[in-house]
Amino acid sequence: MYEKLTVREHLRYFCRIKGLPEGNIPSTIDFYAKLLSLEPYLDKQAGVLSGGNKRKMCVAMAMVGNPRVGFFD
């Protein structure tokens, strides 16, 4: 059975993909959730978010790991 990921799960996976230490992942998720006002949506399925909140989630995923350059359209 396919289960849709929550915002927190999306961010956790991106933290792992970008190589963040496991101990830093919860604080990183909290930081970006607070920065982008995603705190109320962390445990909601990403598919049910509004378009604006989906974009904020995408920005958070892009910024995980402090990339040197970010291109946003």
N, C-alpha and C positions, 0 to 999 in steps of 0.2 A: 504494500500500500504506500502510495506517495504522500508524504506530508510536506506541506509548505513550510519554509523556514521563517522564523521570526526575525525581526530586525537585529536582535542580539546575536542570533545564530549566524546571520550574514556577516556581521562585524567580527565575530569570533573567528570564522573561517578566513576572512581576509587578513586578520592579524596573524594567523598561522601561516598563510600563504606568503606573507611579507616577512616571515621569520622572527616575529616578536617573541621574546621569552614568555613562556606560559604564565609566569607570575605577574607579568606586566599587562596581560590581556584584559582582566576585569577593569583596571584603572584606566586603560586606554579607551575601552568602550564607554565607561562613565564620562570621561573627558569629552569625547566627541558627541555623546548624547546630550550633555549639558550645553556644550558650545552651540549645537545646532537645534536645540529645543526638541530633541527626540525622546526625552526621558519618558513621557507618557506612552510612547509607542514601542518601547524596547521589547515587550513580550507579546506584541501583536504580530500576526502574520503580515509579511511585507506586501503580499498581494492585495490586501484590503486597505492599504494606506491611500491617502489622497495623492494626487500627482505631485504636489509640492513636497510632501513628506517623503515620497519615493526619491525625489531629486536630492533632498537633504541626506537621505541614507546613502545614495550614490556618492555624494561629496565626502561623507565620512569614510566610506570604503576607499575612495581615491586618496585620501589624506593619511590613512593609516601607514605608519612606518616612516613618516616625514620624508616624502619624496623631494628631491632637489628641484624638480620642475613639475608643474601641473598645468595642463591645458584644459580649459573649460569652455564649453560652447553655450 
